[in-house]
Amino acid sequence: MTFTLTKKLLPGLLLLPTVSLAGQLNQANTAWILTSTGLVLFMTIPGLSLFYAGLVRSKNVLSVLMQCFAITCLVSLLWLAGIYSFIFADGGELQKFIGGYSKAFLPDISTGALTGDIPETVYFMFQMTFAIITPALIVGAFAERMKFSAMLWFSGLWLCIVYMPVCHWIWGGGWLAGLGVMDFAGGIVIHVNAGIAALVSALVLGKRRGFPTTAMPPHNMTMVVTGAGMLWVGWFGFNAGSALTADGRAGMAMLATHIGAASGALTWMFIEWIRFGKPSVLGIVTGMVAGLGTITPASGFVGPGGALVIGVTAGFVCFYATQYVKRTLIIDDSLDVFPVHGIGGIVGSLLTGVFAASSLGGLGLAEGVSIIDQVRVQALGVLVTASWSGLFSYLILKGLDKWIGLRVTSDEEMQGLDTVLHEESGYSDL
């Protein structure tokens, strides 16, 4: 079966391979998306929170946990207030560029309202969890040096100005969707978008005190691996849930996701083993995250063979991108958000146009569309998103810097954000 639709098309355009009458609730699909919603939220709290918190120094562990928690709350309320509506409601004459305001605060919602064949409340919650994790990913780029107030303002404004239009263009029936951009679960909307914003954030804020001459190793690798494991499990809701159905397509997306993660992890591990003589725990979990981020746009379009190639490519490319950003460019992207998520999202989005082809084991491209044609469209989607995110992330950050300031002082940074910003300590013996 040729499958070229993404998971976010308007309800009337949903392609459902299972037998389901229009306007009739499908309980199996509903149960699966309810489960997936919990899994994706589990990725942010506690998965990403613990992963990031373990990677920073002990004096900043609570600040990262607090940022992820606060972003979850902030995005949830903004999503209700209008972000969901401007992405998924009918925008009329402006539909190519932005949705409408009719669904702000869900005025006509009821338990019987459906999106496709699942309750609209479930669809609303599922999409909200994607919006939550996207700005939370950016936290890793400015960890250990941004003011909490500036982080809140940046996350809220970035969601409205950057995430909302890009999400509509690709998943809400906007102009990039009309051109045929394929992004099953967020390679462009989430990973390219957040990765570019992370790079800009690192450049605007500047390096942490002591970088790169002072060693800044993770303070708790047990916490890192625990969070990474939660991310791996939660990612099945992220990708397989994006099928919006409990069927073979969801199963294929889950299989591709797992193969991508495993191959990315082992590739990164073996590269480190060969180059440095020993495989590191940090390396294998980072390779896993790279594999997950890179397979995300392709997960519902490719077969297991394509997933294997994409995962191996992710481990290789993201490893060397991390080395290049840190050691050659000397950019202090604290937790490697851009080289892992940004580069991974770009690579995965381009390779989606290749391995989605039925001749390479994928589910097929649109009729009359060649691999070269699809890769061109994918590249356009990447370029537009990177440009939009880069420009407006920069403007938001520079505006906030003039208004309230972005960074804590040098002395406060040395003391640690836990004490300075929250008057608390993550460990009682510190």
C-alpha positions in Angstrom: 0.0 0.0 0.0 1.3 3.4 -0.9 1.3 5.7 2.2 2.2 9.3 1.7 0.1 11.0 4.4 1.6 12.3 7.6 0.0 11.8 11.0 -1.2 15.4 11.4 -3.4 15.9 8.4 -6.8 17.3 9.0 -9.3 14.7 10.4 -11.2 14.4 7.1 -8.0 13.4 5.3 -6.9 10.7 7.7 -6.1 7.4 5.9 -7.2 4.5 8.1 -6.4 1.0 6.8 -8.7 -0.5 9.5 -12.4 -0.7 8.9 -14.0 2.3 10.6 -17.0 4.3 9.7 -16.7 8.0 9.5 -17.7 9.6 12.7 -17.6 6.3 14.6 -15.4 5.8 17.6 -12.7 3.1 17.2 -12.0 1.8 20.7 -8.8 0.0 19.7 -7.3 3.1 18.2 -8.4 5.2 21.1 -6.8 2.9 23.6 -3.5 2.9 21.7 -3.4 6.7 21.4 -4.3 7.1 25.1 -1.3 4.8 25.9 1.0 6.6 23.4 0.1 10.0 25.0 1.2 8.7 28.4 4.4 7.3 26.8 5.3 10.6 25.1 4.7 12.7 28.2 6.8 10.0 30.0 9.6 11.0 27.6 9.8 14.5 29.0 8.9 13.8 32.6 10.8 11.9 33.8 12.8 10.7 30.8 14.4 13.8 29.3 14.5 15.5 32.7 16.6 12.7 34.3 18.8 12.4 31.1 19.6 16.1 31.1 19.9 16.4 34.9 22.5 13.6 35.1 24.5 15.2 32.3 25.0 18.6 34.1 27.2 19.2 37.1 25.7 18.5 40.6 25.2 22.2 41.4 22.8 22.5 38.5 20.8 19.3 38.7 17.6 20.8 40.1 17.7 23.7 37.7 17.4 21.3 34.7 14.6 19.3 36.4 12.8 22.5 37.2 13.1 23.8 33.6 11.6 20.6 32.1 8.8 20.5 34.7 7.9 24.2 34.2 8.0 23.9 30.4 5.5 21.0 30.7 3.1 23.2 32.7 3.5 26.3 30.5 3.1 24.6 27.2 0.0 22.7 28.4 -1.8 26.0 29.2 -0.6 27.7 26.0 -1.8 24.7 24.0 -5.2 25.1 25.5 -5.3 28.8 25.0 -4.8 28.7 21.3 -1.7 26.9 20.0 -3.6 23.8 19.3 -6.3 25.8 17.4 -3.9 27.8 15.3 -2.2 24.5 14.2 -5.2 22.2 13.6 -8.3 24.4 13.2 -9.4 25.5 9.8 -7.6 28.7 8.9 -9.9 29.7 6.0 -8.1 31.8 3.4 -4.9 31.6 5.5 -5.0 27.8 5.8 -1.7 27.4 3.9 0.1 29.5 6.5 -1.8 29.3 9.8 -4.9 27.7 11.3 -7.9 29.4 12.9 -8.9 30.4 16.5 -12.2 28.4 16.6 -10.7 25.7 18.9 -9.1 28.0 21.4 -10.0 26.8 24.9 -12.0 24.0 23.2 -15.4 25.8 23.5 -17.4 23.1 21.7 -15.6 20.0 23.0 -17.5 17.1 24.4 -16.8 13.4 25.2 -18.4 12.5 21.8 -16.3 14.9 19.7 -14.1 12.9 17.3 -10.9 13.6 15.3 -10.9 10.8 12.7 -12.1 7.9 14.8 -10.6 8.8 18.2 -11.9 11.4 20.7 -10.7 14.9 20.0 -9.7 15.2 23.7 -7.3 12.3 23.1 -6.0 13.8 19.9 -5.6 17.2 21.7 -3.6 15.6 24.5 -1.4 13.5 22.1 -0.4 16.4 20.0 0.2 18.5 23.2 2.9 16.1 24.4 4.9 16.7 21.2 4.6 20.4 21.8 5.9 19.9 25.3 9.1 18.0 24.5 10.2 20.3 21.7 11.1 23.4 23.7 12.3 21.1 26.5 14.9 19.7 24.1 16.4 23.2 23.7 17.1 23.3 27.4 20.2 21.2 26.9 21.9 23.8 24.8 21.8 26.6 27.4 21.9 24.4 30.5 23.9 25.8 33.5 23.8 29.5 32.5 20.4 30.8 31.6 18.1 32.7 34.0 14.9 30.8 34.9 12.7 33.8 34.0 14.4 34.1 30.6 14.0 30.4 30.0 10.2 30.7 30.6 9.8 33.7 28.3 11.9 32.1 25.6 10.0 28.8 25.7 6.6 30.4 25.6 7.5 32.9 22.8 9.4 30.2 20.8 6.4 27.9 21.0 4.1 30.6 19.6 6.4 32.2 17.0 8.5 29.2 15.8 6.9 25.8 16.6 3.2 26.8 15.9 3.6 27.9 12.3 6.1 25.2 11.3 3.9 22.5 12.9 0.9 23.8 10.9 2.8 24.0 7.7 3.7 20.3 7.9 1.1 18.6 10.1 -1.8 20.9 10.0 -2.5 20.9 6.3 -0.2 23.9 5.5 1.8 24.7 2.4 4.7 22.3 3.1 2.3 19.4 3.5 0.7 20.4 0.2 4.2 20.1 -1.4 4.5 16.6 -0.1 7.0 17.0 2.7 7.1 13.7 4.7 7.6 13.9 8.4 6.0 11.0 10.2 6.7 11.9 13.8 8.8 15.0 14.0 12.2 14.9 12.3 11.6 18.4 10.9 8.9 19.8 13.1 10.6 18.8 16.3 14.3 17.8 15.9 15.4 20.2 13.1 13.3 23.0 14.7 14.7 22.5 18.2 18.2 21.6 17.0 18.6 24.9 15.1 17.2 26.9 18.1 19.6 25.1 20.3 22.6 26.1 18.1 21.4 29.7 18.1 20.9 29.7 21.8 24.4 28.4 22.5 25.9 31.1 20.2 23.8 34.0 21.6 24.5 33.0 25.3 28.1 32.2 24.8 30.3 29.6 26.5 30.0 28.5 30.1 32.7 29.8 32.4 35.7 27.5 31.9 34.6 26.0 28.6 36.5 24.3 26.9 39.5 24.1 29.1 37.7 23.0 32.3 36.4 19.5 32.4 32.6 19.4 32.9 31.7 15.7 33.0 28.2 14.4 33.8 27.7 14.3 37.6 25.5 11.2 37.7 25.8 8.6 34.9 23.3 6.3 36.6 20.7 9.1 36.3 21.7 9.6 32.6 21.2 5.9 31.7 17.9 5.8 33.6 16.6 8.8 31.7 17.9 7.4 28.4 16.1 4.1 29.0 12.9 6.0 29.6 13.4 7.9 26.4 13.8 4.7 24.4 10.6 3.2 25.8 8.6 6.5 25.5 9.7 6.9 21.9 7.5 4.0 20.9 4.5 6.2 21.7 6.2 9.1 19.9 6.7 7.2 16.6 4.3 4.2 16.7 1.6 6.4 18.2 1.9 8.8 15.3 0.1 6.2 13.1 -3.0 7.2 15.0 -4.1 3.6 14.5 -3.6 0.3 16.3 -2.5 -1.7 13.2 0.4 -3.0 11.1 1.5 0.6 10.3 2.0 1.3 14.0 3.8 -2.0 14.4 6.2 -1.2 11.5 6.9 2.2 13.0 7.7 0.7 16.3 10.0 -1.9 14.7 11.8 0.8 12.7 12.2 2.9 15.8 13.8 0.1 17.8 16.1 -0.9 15.0 17.2 2.8 14.5 17.9 3.2 18.2 19.9 -0.1 18.5 22.0 0.5 15.4 22.7 4.1 16.3 23.8 3.1 19.8 26.1 0.3 18.6 27.6 2.4 15.8 28.5 5.2 18.3 29.9 2.7 20.8 32.2 1.0 18.2 33.5 4.3 16.9 34.5 5.3 20.4 36.0 1.9 21.0 38.1 2.1 17.9 39.2 5.8 18.4 39.7 5.9 22.2 40.3 2.3 23.2 37.3 1.9 25.4 33.5 2.1 24.8 31.7 4.6 27.1 28.3 4.4 28.7 27.7 8.0 27.7 28.6 7.2 24.1 26.2 4.3 23.7 23.2 6.1 25.2 24.0 9.2 23.1 24.1 7.1 20.0 20.8 5.6 21.0 19.2 9.1 21.2 20.8 10.0 17.9 19.3 6.9 16.3 15.9 7.7 17.7 15.9 11.3 16.5 17.1 10.3 13.1 14.6 7.5 12.5 11.7 9.7 13.7 10.7 11.3 10.4 11.0 8.0 8.5 9.6 5.6 11.1 6.2 5.3 9.4 7.5 5.3 5.9 10.4 2.8 5.8 11.0 -0.9 6.4 13.5 -2.5 8.8 16.3 -2.5 6.3 15.9 1.3 5.8 15.8 1.8 9.5 19.0 -0.1 9.9 20.8 2.1 7.4 19.4 5.2 8.9 20.4 4.2 12.4 24.0 3.4 11.5 24.2 6.6 9.6 22.9 8.5 12.6 25.5 7.0 14.9 28.3 7.8 12.5 27.3 11.3 11.4 26.1 12.5 14.8 29.3 11.3 16.5 31.5 13.3 14.2 29.1 16.3 14.3 29.5 16.4 18.1 33.2 16.3 17.9 33.3 19.0 15.2 31.0 21.4 17.1 32.8 20.9 20.5 36.4 20.7 19.4 36.7 22.6 16.1 34.0 25.2 16.2 34.2 25.4 20.1 30.5 26.0 20.5 29.3 25.3 24.0 26.0 23.5 23.2 26.1 22.1 26.7 24.3 18.7 26.1 24.9 18.4 22.3 21.4 19.2 21.3 22.3 20.5 17.8 24.7 17.8 16.7 22.5 15.0 18.0 18.9 16.2 17.4 19.5 18.9 14.8 21.9 17.0 12.6 20.0 13.8 13.2 16.7 15.4 12.2 18.3 16.7 9.0 19.9 13.4 8.0 16.7 11.4 8.9 14.5 13.8 7.0 16.6 13.6 3.8 16.9 9.8 4.0 13.2 9.5 4.4 12.9 10.5 0.8 15.2 7.7 -0.1 14.1 4.7 2.0 10.4 5.4 1.8 10.6 4.2 -1.8 9.0 0.8 -2.3 12.0 -0.4 -4.3 14.1 0.0 -1.1 11.6 -1.7 1.2 9.6 1.4 2.1 5.8 1.9 2.0 6.1 3.9 -1.2 6.2 7.5 -2.5 3.4 9.3 -4.1 2.5 8.3 -7.7 4.9 9.8 -10.2 7.3 11.0 -7.5 10.9 9.8 -7.8 13.4 9.5 -5.0 15.2 12.6 -6.3 12.0 14.6 -6.4 11.1 13.6 -2.8 14.6 14.3 -1.5 14.3 17.8 -3.0 11.0 18.4 -1.2 12.5 17.0 2.0 15.5 19.4 1.6 13.1 22.3 1.1 11.2 21.4 4.3 14.5 21.3 6.2 15.8 24.5 4.8 12.6 26.5 5.4 12.3 25.2 9.0 16.0 25.8 9.8 15.8 29.3 8.4 12.6 30.2 10.3 13.8 28.7 13.5 17.2 30.2 13.3 16.0 33.7 12.5 13.2 34.0 15.1 15.1 32.1 17.8 17.8 34.7 17.4 15.3 37.6 17.5 13.5 36.3 20.6 16.8 35.7 22.4 18.2 39.1 21.6 15.0 40.8 22.6 14.9 39.0 25.9 18.5 39.8 26.5 17.8 43.6 26.2 14.7 43.3 28.3 15.5 41.1 31.2 18.9 39.6 30.5 19.5 36.0 29.5 22.4 34.9 31.7 23.2 34.7 35.4 26.3 36.5 36.5 29.7 34.8 36.4 29.7 34.4 40.2 26.2 33.0 40.2 27.2 30.5 37.5 30.1 29.4 39.6 27.9 29.0 42.6 25.4 26.9 40.7 21.9 27.6 39.5 20.2 25.3 42.1 21.2 27.6 45.0 21.1 30.9 43.1 17.8 30.5 41.3 15.9 28.1 43.6 17.6 28.2 47.0 17.7 24.4 47.0 20.3 21.7 46.6 19.9 18.4 44.7 22.1 16.6 47.3 21.9 17.2 51.0 25.7 16.7 51.5 26.6 19.6 49.1 
